[in-house]
Amino acid sequence: MALTYVRSLRSMSIPKELIQMEGCRAFAVGSKSKKGGKGSTAANASKASTICKEVKATTVVGENILKDGANPKILQDSEYSEWLWHLPDKRPALSELRRKDIESLPYEYLKRFVKLDNRARIKENNSIRAKN
């Protein structure tokens, strides 16, 4: 009985639109309000943007990782540690470090040179081995 049912389904011609709709997900569309009507989104958006601007100016938005916690407040620049302001400084690339005299490099740059040079040698050895 099941076999005859499958055979009858095979013989039917199904439009491609129906087949394509089967794999699609449908999402609900929000109601569209008229312009200037009661509860318009333009008025709500302006209120929300001013609140967001005030909150963004006083707190670090998105830094709260705890359920019951709050976003941390933004402090004055003098209240932060000195090392924090040197984080975005550019560090020299390997090619730039190779051009300089290794003997005169500061310890941080020498350590960076060794790390980058080892990494470059490992990549070169891996590419040579991959070719063979």
Residue frames as qw, qx, qy, qz and C-alpha x, y, z in Angstrom:
[[0.000, 0.884, 0.467, 0.000, 0.00, 0.00, 0.00],
 [0.290, -0.810, 0.105, 0.499, 2.77, 2.44, 0.87],
 [0.445, -0.131, 0.599, 0.652, 4.55, 1.58, -2.36],
 [0.238, 0.624, 0.635, 0.388, 1.52, 2.52, -4.46],
 [0.153, -0.936, -0.236, 0.211, 1.26, 5.81, -2.54],
 [0.396, -0.583, 0.353, 0.615, 4.91, 6.65, -3.32],
 [0.383, 0.188, 0.688, 0.587, 4.39, 5.76, -7.00],
 [0.110, 0.823, 0.534, 0.157, 1.36, 8.03, -7.17],
 [0.253, -0.880, 0.004, 0.402, 3.41, 10.90, -5.69],
 [0.450, -0.300, 0.528, 0.655, 6.15, 10.39, -8.27],
 [0.316, 0.439, 0.689, 0.482, 3.70, 10.58, -11.14],
 [0.012, -0.914, -0.374, 0.157, 2.28, 13.93, -9.93],
 [0.471, 0.458, 0.026, 0.753, 3.72, 17.10, -11.37],
 [0.391, -0.767, -0.328, 0.390, 4.52, 19.61, -8.62],
 [0.306, 0.904, 0.006, 0.298, 5.27, 23.22, -9.54],
 [0.621, 0.233, -0.361, 0.655, 8.80, 24.42, -8.72],
 [0.169, -0.601, 0.155, -0.766, 7.43, 27.29, -6.62],
 [0.815, -0.477, -0.048, -0.326, 5.94, 24.85, -4.12],
 [0.905, -0.012, -0.243, 0.348, 9.12, 22.84, -3.91],
 [0.385, 0.429, -0.256, 0.776, 11.21, 25.96, -3.30],
 [0.399, -0.620, 0.073, -0.671, 8.84, 27.25, -0.62],
 [0.892, -0.333, -0.304, -0.030, 9.17, 24.06, 1.37],
 [0.744, -0.032, -0.280, 0.605, 12.77, 24.82, 2.35],
 [0.116, 0.516, -0.071, 0.846, 12.18, 28.52, 3.09],
 [0.260, -0.441, -0.664, 0.544, 11.41, 30.01, 6.46],
 [0.041, -0.724, -0.365, -0.584, 8.78, 32.69, 6.73],
 [0.293, -0.174, -0.477, 0.810, 9.11, 35.54, 9.21],
 [0.003, -0.809, -0.573, 0.132, 6.34, 37.75, 10.48],
 [0.282, 0.432, 0.132, 0.846, 6.25, 41.26, 9.11],
 [0.134, -0.360, -0.507, 0.772, 5.70, 44.06, 11.59],
 [0.198, 0.809, 0.553, -0.023, 2.68, 46.29, 11.24],
 [0.361, 0.235, 0.162, 0.888, 3.27, 49.43, 9.24],
 [0.056, -0.731, -0.477, 0.484, 1.99, 52.58, 10.87],
 [0.363, 0.815, 0.289, 0.346, 1.04, 55.64, 8.88],
 [0.443, 0.236, -0.168, 0.848, 3.31, 58.64, 8.90],
 [0.133, -0.319, 0.169, -0.923, 2.48, 61.04, 11.70],
 [0.675, -0.408, -0.485, -0.378, -0.05, 58.65, 13.20],
 [0.618, -0.671, 0.244, -0.329, -0.41, 57.84, 16.84],
 [0.834, -0.360, 0.401, 0.121, 2.61, 55.94, 18.14],
 [0.675, 0.712, -0.190, 0.038, 4.79, 56.82, 15.17],
 [0.900, -0.131, -0.050, 0.412, 8.28, 55.38, 15.16],
 [0.410, 0.615, -0.081, 0.669, 9.94, 58.72, 14.33],
 [0.364, -0.774, 0.148, -0.497, 9.03, 60.23, 17.71],
 [0.905, -0.412, 0.102, 0.007, 10.11, 57.11, 19.57],
 [0.831, 0.266, -0.045, 0.486, 13.38, 56.96, 17.65],
 [0.182, 0.728, -0.177, 0.636, 14.33, 60.54, 18.55],
 [0.617, -0.683, 0.190, -0.341, 13.65, 59.90, 22.24],
 [0.970, -0.165, 0.085, 0.160, 15.63, 56.67, 22.17],
 [0.685, 0.476, -0.105, 0.542, 18.58, 58.27, 20.37],
 [0.074, -0.780, 0.256, -0.567, 18.90, 61.08, 22.93],
 [0.804, -0.521, 0.216, -0.186, 18.75, 58.58, 25.78],
 [0.948, 0.104, 0.039, 0.298, 21.32, 56.40, 24.07],
 [0.429, 0.680, -0.183, 0.566, 23.63, 59.39, 23.48],
 [0.381, -0.752, 0.290, -0.453, 23.45, 60.32, 27.16],
 [0.926, -0.312, 0.207, -0.036, 24.11, 56.75, 28.26],
 [0.856, 0.346, -0.024, 0.385, 26.97, 56.32, 25.79],
 [0.195, 0.787, -0.240, 0.534, 28.61, 59.50, 27.07],
 [0.435, -0.664, 0.416, -0.443, 28.69, 58.34, 30.68],
 [0.805, -0.246, 0.526, -0.119, 29.04, 54.50, 30.51],
 [0.043, 0.386, -0.835, -0.389, 30.92, 51.89, 28.54],
 [0.803, 0.165, 0.101, -0.563, 28.07, 50.19, 26.68],
 [0.886, 0.287, -0.333, -0.151, 28.38, 46.44, 26.15],
 [0.281, 0.512, -0.729, 0.357, 31.09, 45.72, 28.72],
 [0.609, -0.301, 0.496, -0.541, 28.77, 44.14, 31.28],
 [0.447, 0.194, -0.850, -0.199, 29.23, 40.36, 31.27],
 [0.011, 0.104, 0.878, -0.466, 27.23, 39.59, 34.40],
 [0.135, -0.561, -0.759, -0.302, 23.46, 39.07, 34.51],
 [0.321, -0.831, -0.431, 0.145, 22.89, 41.35, 37.48],
 [0.498, -0.319, 0.034, 0.806, 25.77, 43.74, 36.79],
 [0.256, 0.917, 0.193, -0.236, 25.81, 47.19, 35.23],
 [0.669, 0.582, -0.002, 0.462, 27.98, 48.74, 32.56],
 [0.579, -0.375, -0.192, 0.698, 31.06, 50.47, 34.05],
 [0.065, 0.965, 0.158, -0.201, 31.16, 54.26, 34.22],
 [0.635, 0.554, -0.045, 0.537, 33.64, 56.25, 32.14],
 [0.556, -0.668, -0.138, 0.474, 36.30, 57.85, 34.35],
 [0.122, 0.953, -0.205, -0.188, 38.56, 60.85, 33.81],
 [0.759, 0.526, -0.344, 0.171, 41.75, 60.18, 31.82],
 [0.029, 0.657, -0.602, 0.453, 43.91, 60.87, 34.88],
 [0.725, -0.323, 0.439, -0.421, 42.21, 58.04, 36.80],
 [0.969, 0.241, -0.042, -0.038, 43.43, 55.35, 34.36],
 [0.750, -0.413, 0.317, 0.408, 46.88, 53.71, 34.46],
 [0.057, 0.751, -0.390, -0.529, 49.65, 55.10, 32.27],
 [0.297, -0.171, 0.873, 0.346, 50.28, 51.82, 30.42],
 [0.473, 0.554, 0.663, -0.172, 46.74, 51.92, 29.03],
 [0.315, 0.863, -0.017, -0.395, 47.55, 54.87, 26.77],
 [0.034, -0.597, 0.708, 0.376, 50.46, 53.01, 25.15],
 [0.645, 0.145, 0.748, -0.064, 48.38, 50.03, 23.99],
 [0.653, 0.696, 0.279, -0.106, 47.42, 51.48, 20.59],
 [0.055, -0.789, 0.483, 0.376, 51.06, 52.39, 19.77],
 [0.850, 0.461, -0.222, -0.122, 52.36, 50.74, 16.61],
 [0.701, -0.480, 0.484, 0.209, 55.02, 48.09, 17.10],
 [0.197, 0.639, -0.578, -0.469, 57.72, 47.68, 14.44],
 [0.939, 0.256, -0.045, -0.224, 57.41, 44.93, 11.85],
 [0.881, -0.216, 0.292, 0.304, 60.03, 42.22, 11.32],
 [0.647, 0.551, 0.153, 0.505, 61.43, 43.89, 8.20],
 [0.043, -0.913, 0.109, -0.392, 61.95, 47.13, 10.11],
 [0.703, -0.649, 0.290, -0.009, 63.63, 45.30, 12.99],
 [0.893, 0.096, 0.230, 0.375, 65.97, 43.47, 10.59],
 [0.435, 0.757, 0.018, 0.487, 67.18, 46.81, 9.18],
 [0.309, -0.877, 0.233, -0.286, 68.18, 48.07, 12.63],
 [0.326, 0.458, -0.760, 0.328, 71.27, 47.06, 14.57],
 [0.747, -0.374, -0.538, -0.112, 70.32, 44.18, 16.89],
 [0.544, -0.061, -0.497, 0.673, 72.86, 45.25, 19.50],
 [0.009, 0.087, -0.188, 0.978, 71.18, 48.64, 20.03],
 [0.461, -0.416, -0.549, -0.559, 67.57, 47.43, 20.22],
 [0.429, -0.392, 0.464, -0.669, 65.68, 47.79, 23.52],
 [0.233, -0.098, 0.950, -0.185, 64.69, 44.57, 25.27],
 [0.597, 0.416, 0.490, -0.479, 61.02, 44.68, 24.15],
 [0.581, 0.660, -0.265, -0.396, 62.02, 45.10, 20.50],
 [0.104, 0.464, -0.878, -0.064, 64.67, 42.38, 20.78],
 [0.414, 0.089, 0.849, -0.316, 62.11, 39.99, 22.23],
 [0.635, 0.577, 0.225, -0.463, 59.69, 40.89, 19.42],
 [0.373, 0.652, -0.578, -0.320, 62.43, 40.37, 16.82],
 [0.112, -0.252, 0.960, -0.053, 63.21, 36.86, 18.11],
 [0.520, 0.309, 0.689, -0.399, 59.52, 35.93, 18.17],
 [0.599, 0.672, 0.023, -0.436, 58.79, 37.21, 14.66],
 [0.234, 0.608, -0.721, -0.235, 62.01, 35.77, 13.22],
 [0.281, -0.087, 0.946, -0.135, 61.21, 32.31, 14.65],
 [0.586, 0.480, 0.495, -0.425, 57.70, 32.51, 13.25],
 [0.495, 0.714, -0.284, -0.404, 59.02, 33.47, 9.80],
 [0.062, 0.456, -0.880, -0.118, 61.54, 30.59, 9.80],
 [0.434, 0.124, 0.853, -0.262, 58.85, 28.08, 10.82],
 [0.613, 0.615, 0.234, -0.438, 56.56, 29.27, 8.02],
 [0.357, 0.684, -0.553, -0.314, 59.40, 29.04, 5.50],
 [0.122, -0.273, 0.954, -0.025, 60.32, 25.51, 6.62],
 [0.540, 0.317, 0.689, -0.366, 56.66, 24.44, 6.47],
 [0.595, 0.681, -0.029, -0.427, 56.27, 25.76, 2.94],
 [0.203, 0.571, -0.769, -0.204, 59.47, 23.96, 1.82],
 [0.276, -0.062, 0.945, -0.166, 58.25, 20.68, 3.33],
 [0.597, 0.471, 0.454, -0.465, 54.81, 21.09, 1.73],
 [0.490, 0.669, -0.365, -0.423, 56.38, 21.41, -1.74],
 [0.072, 0.419, -0.901, -0.086, 58.31, 18.12, -1.38]]
